[in-house]
Amino acid sequence: MPIYEYKCAHCNHIFEEFQKSGETGANLKCPACGATAPEKMFSSFAASGLGHTASGSGSSSGHSCGSGGFG
């Protein structure tokens, strides 16, 4: 199940919820104030620890994943 971020229209509290894809969140309540129907926020995917630098090299050997080490 994906995690969605919501923002309460009443108190501006931001919180996360596990939900099935396609659910609207209309049945959710703000955990801070109890207001109903929070607004679903846009969340960007963040990847970290990939080992890439600005120059695009992943390691000091110059090999990318799966490109070396086998005979």
N, C-alpha and C positions, 0 to 999 in steps of 0.2 A: 504494500500500500504506500502511495506517495505521501509526503508531508507537504501540507499547504500552509501558507502564512495568511493570517487574517488580521484586520485592524478594526477595532470597535469604533463605530461612528459616534458613540456617546462620550467615551472617555479617552479615545485614541490609543488604548492599550493594544500592543501587537503580540499575537500569540500564534503557536503552531498547532496543527491538528493532523493526525493520520486519517486519511479518507480514501475511499474507493474512487477511482477515476470517474469523473462525470458528476459527482455529488456537488451540490451548490453551496452547502454550508448554511442554508436558510434555517436549519434546525439547531444551529449552534448558539451558545450563549457565551458572552465574554466572561472569562474566569475572574476578571477584576471587579466588574460592576454588575454583571448579570444581564446586560442588555442583549437583545436578540438581533439576529440577522447581521453579523459582521461582514465587512467588505473583504473579498478575497484579494490579496495583494499579488503582484507579479514578483516572482522570485527567480533570480538568475542562477544557473548552475555554476558552481565554483569547483574547480579542480585544483588540488594542491599536491605538492610532492612528486610531480612528474619528472623532475630532474632536468628540465629544459631551461636553457638560458636565453637571453635575448638573441644570441647568435644562432640559436636553434640546435646546438649540439647537446646531446643527452648525457654524454660522459666524456672523460678525458681520452678514451680510446677511439672515439669517433664512430663507434658502432651503435646502431639503434636496437631496440628490443628485437630479439629473434634473428639478428643478422650475423651472429658470429659465435664462436666457441665450439663449433662442431666440425671437426676435421676438415 
